[in-house]
């Protein structure tokens, strides 16, 4: 009865989550491609933090278990186990130290792979090591505990927000290790036991994958709700600042271009004064939708405040940005309540051309050029202090 109730609750929770997700976001559950940078950044932080947590716990408890081995096994058995435990402890400490400097998803993958590889290598060693000794009674019973290590490792996948593809990629080698351990005892292989173990390992893998997917699904929904402006659907200013900071850091590190365009809608106050704030809100919604529909794949639109927007254009130099902005604005940015086109004063800044030291300085340069565009007659772009009539 309780199991059925929990199952219904679980399915209800998943149905609610999936209903709140777009088709693109559901695709993000399946594979890590095309994730928004803020989601990738959040996932990287969580994965690395939990890798360090698990590595720290393993580094603490792995050598402590030597005491139990000493009481359970004869010296020729526990000597080898103790050496393997000390080696694994050193490896866990190295992960703990190295993970402090990991800030990309690729590094998070490496840290997670190393975290799982260490106990599985330890498992293979102990599995083969103890096969050389005759064990009976309590010693034999205690030794069976080592056979459960792959199950513990694959269950550990459940604490990481991974896509389905990532779960399968990390679980596959664990299943391979379990199969390899069985092959190592081929002459005395007990097929029913091996088949049952693999089946149980697959079931735990499925549950762990589902747990990881549920974490990722809730993270996607929460990130989207927290980073989007509720009215226009653009990135909000707090999330936009974090996004620009991330893009600025990546551009500086890789030497790639990065352009920011500061857009201020022309004569917007007149719309509010003449037609009311509801009409002004409608113009903001339609204008932001127009910009998002016309901007290039990979560009990001931030509502900076009121009628001001910031267009973030990664891997785009000044000339490319000017071309993109001309195409974006050539037909206007929508219609005002009186049927005339919505226009904008635009200031453009580029990371290498303007030699900015930080993202705030780059935004400030774009802001100042936007102000020059307004004072120079509006409906124009100012880049490198040269106004360009539209």
N, C-alpha and C positions, 0 to 999 in steps of 0.2 A: 504493500500500500504506500509506504513512504517512498520507495523507489519510483513508483509510478508518478507520484506527486512531484518529486524532484525532476523527473524526466519531462513532465509537462511544463514545469516552470522553466527549465532550461530551454526547451524548444520555443516557448513563448518569448523569452528574452532574446533569443537569436532572431526570431521573426520580427521583433520590434526593431532590432539593430539593423537588419537587412532592409527593412522598409524605409529607414531613415537614410540609407546610403544610396548614392547614385551608382549607375552602372560602372562608371570609371572607378569609384571607390571600391566596389565589389571586386573589380579586376585587380586592385591593389592587394586584396587578400590572397590572390592566387600567385602573384609573382611580384618581385621588387622593382620592376621596370616602371619608369615614368612617375615615381612617387614625387610629390611636392617636396622641395628642399627642407621645409620646416619639419615635415613628418619624418624625413630621413634623419635629420639632425636629432629629433626627439628619440627616435628608435636607436640611433647610435649611442646616445647618452645612456639610455636604459640598458641596452645590451652590455656595454662596457662596464657600467656600474655593477650589474648583476654578475658578470664574469669575475670581476674583482672580489665581489662578496663571496662567491662560491670558491674561488681560488684561495681566499683567505681562510675560509672554513676548512677546506681540504688540507691546507698547509698546517693548520692547527691540529686537526684530529687524526690525520694520517700517521704521524709519528707516535701519537699517544696510543694508538692501537697496537703498537709493538708490545706493550705490557700484556695485553690479552693474548697475543701470539706466544709470548714466553710461557704463560701458564697453560696454554692449550696444546702446544706442539713440543716435540722433541727438539733438541738443539740443532741438529742438522737440517731441520725444516725451518725453524724460525730464524736461523741465521740468514738464509737467503731471502726470506720475507722481509726481515728488518732492513737489509741492504736495498731491496727494491722500494721499500717505503721511504727510506731516506732520500733515494734518488727522485722519487715522485714528489716529495716535499720540496726539494730544491727547485724542481720544475714549476711547481705551483707558486713558489715565492717569486720566481723569475716572471711569470705571467702577471702576478700582482704588481710588480714594479713596472713592467713594460706597458701594461694597460693604462697607466697614468697618462701616457702621451698619445693615446689612440683617440682620434677625433673624426675619423671617416668611417663610413659603413664597411669599406673593404678591410680596414684594420679591425673593426668589430668582428667581422667574419673570421679573420685570422685568430683573434683572441678566443673566440668560441670554439673554433676547430682545435686549437691547442688544449683548451680546457677539457674537451671530450677525449682527445687522443691520449692524454696522460693516463687516466684511469683504465682505458681500454688496453693500452700497452701493459700496464700493471696487471690487468686481468689475464692477458695471454701468458705473461711470465709465470704468475702464480698457478695458473691452470696446468701448465706444463711442468713446473717445478714440483708441485705436490703429487703429480702422477708417478714420480719416481719412488714414492714411499708407500709402504703398507700402513694403513691407518684403520683403527678400530674404535668402537665406542664413542666416547665424548670427542676424541680427536677427529674422527671421521665426520661426526655431526657438525663440529665447529668448522671444518674445512668446506662443507657445502655452502656456507655463507658467502664464500668467495665467488661461487658460481652465479650469485644474484647481482654482481656488479654491473653487467650490461643493462639489467632492468632498472637499476638506480640511475644510471647515466641517461638512458632514453627518457626516463620520467623527468629528468632535469630539464628537458626541452620545454616543458610546460611553463616554466617561469619566464620565458623569453617571448616577446612579441614578434613572431616570425610569420612570414607568408607560407602558403602551402608548399611552394617550390623549395623554400629554404628549409622547412621541416624535413622534407624528403631528402634533401641534399645532406643534411647533418645526420639523419637517422640511418641512411643507407650504409655508411661505413660501420656503424655500430652493429647492424645486422650482419654485415660481412665479417666483422670480428667474431661474432658468435658462431657463424658458420665455420670460420677458420679454426676456432677452438675445437669444434666437433671433429673436423677433418684430422686434427692433430692426434686424436685418439681413435683413428680409423679401425685398428685391429679389434678394439673392444667397444665399438660404437653401439650404443643402444638407440636404435632408430625411433621407437615410440617416444622415448624421453626427449630426444633431440627435436623431433617434430612438435611435441607439446611445448617445449621451451621457445622455439621459433614462433609458434602461433601466439603464445602469450606475449612475446616481445613485440610482435606486430600489433596486437591489440593495445598494448601500452603506448606504442608509437602513435596509433590513431587517436587515443585519448589525449596524449601530450600535444599532438598537432592541433586538435580541436581547442585545447586550452590556450595555446599560443595564438591561434586565429581569433579567438574571442577577445584576447587582450588587444590584438592589433585592430580589430573592428571597433572596439570601444575607444581606442586611441584615435583612430581616424575620425570618428564622429566628434569626439571632444576637441581635437585639434581644429577641425573645420569650424565648429561652433565658436571656438575662442579666437580664431584668427581672422574671421570674416566680419566685415561691417554689416550689421543686421539689415540696413536699408538697401544698400547698393550691391551687396555681395562681393565687393572688393576686399582686399586685405585691409584690416584695421590698422591704425597708426602704430600701436604697440607691436603687433606682429610684423608690420612692415619695417619697423626699425630693426627688429631682429633679423629679418630676411635680408635687408640691405647690408647689415653688419656681416652676415654670413657670406653674401656674394662679394663684398669688398675684400674680405679675408681670402676667399678662394681666388679672386682675380689677382691680388697682390702675390699670393703664393705661386700661382701658375704663370704669371706674366700675361694673362689674357686681358682683353679690353672689357670695360664696363661703363655703360652710359646711363645717366639718370635724366629724365625729362620732367620738369616741374610744370604742371598745367593748372591754370586758373581760369575758370569760365568767365567770359567777358559779360559785363553788365548783369550779373546774376541777381544783384540786390534789387534791380528794377522788376524782375519777375516776382520776387516775394512781395514787393511793395504794391505792384499793380494787380497781380492775379492771386496772391495769397501763398502761404507756405506749402499748402498741399500741392499747388501747381509747381512750386519750386522743387519739392521732393520728387514729383513725377519727372521733371526735367533731369534731375540728378540721376534717377534710376535709369532712364532711357539713354542718357549720355554715357554713363558708365558701361551700360550693356553694349552700346555702339562701339566704344573704344575696345572693350574686351573681344568683341567679334572681329574687329579689324586688326588688332595687334598680332604680332608674329608668335608662333609657337615658342614657348620658353620665356616670353616677356611676362612681367607681373605688374598688376595695377594696384596701387595703394591709395585708399582715401585718406589724405593727409589731414583734412579738416575742412568743414563747410563745403565750399565749391572747389577746393584745391585737391589735385590728384598728383601722385608721383608714379611715373612709369619707369620701371626697372628693366633695363635691357642688357642682360649678361652677354659676354663675348661679342660686344658690338662697339666698334669705334665710332668717332664723331661723324664721319661721312656716312657710314651705314645708318647711324641713328637719324641723321637729317633726312635721308632718303625714306626711312620708315615713317618718320613723323609727317613728311609731306604727303605720303600716300594715305596716312591715317586721317589727315585733316582736309584733304582736297575737296571733299564733298560735304564738309561741315560735320559736326558731332551730334547731329540730331536736330530737332526743331523746337523753337520756343513756342509758348502758347499762341502767339500771333502769327505763327507759320514761318517766321524767318529762321535761318540756320543758327544753331548754337556754335559759337567760335570760342577760341581759347588763346590766352597769352602764354607762351611756352618758353621756359629757360632750359637750356641743355648744358650738361657738364659731363666730362669723360675722364676717367681715372688717370690715364697716362698723360693726355694732353694738358690737363689742368694740374697734374702732379700733386694730387691731394694726399695728405698724410693720414686721414681717417675718413670714414663714411660721413660723419657729421659735416666736415668741411666740404665734401663733395655736394651734399644736399644744400648747404648754404650757398655755394657758388651757383647751383641751378636756381635757387630761390631768388638770388639777386638778379640773375639774368631774366627770370620771369618778370620781376618788377620793372626792369628796363623795357621789356616787351610791352608792358601795360602803359608805361609813361611815353612810349614811342608811338602809340596809336592803336595798340591791341591787335588781336588776330594776326599774330606773327611769332616767329621763332627767333630767339637770340642765342647764338652759340659763339663762344670765343669773342664776346663783346661786339659781334657784328649782327645787327638786326636783319632778318630776312622776311620781306613782305610775302604774305600768302595770297 
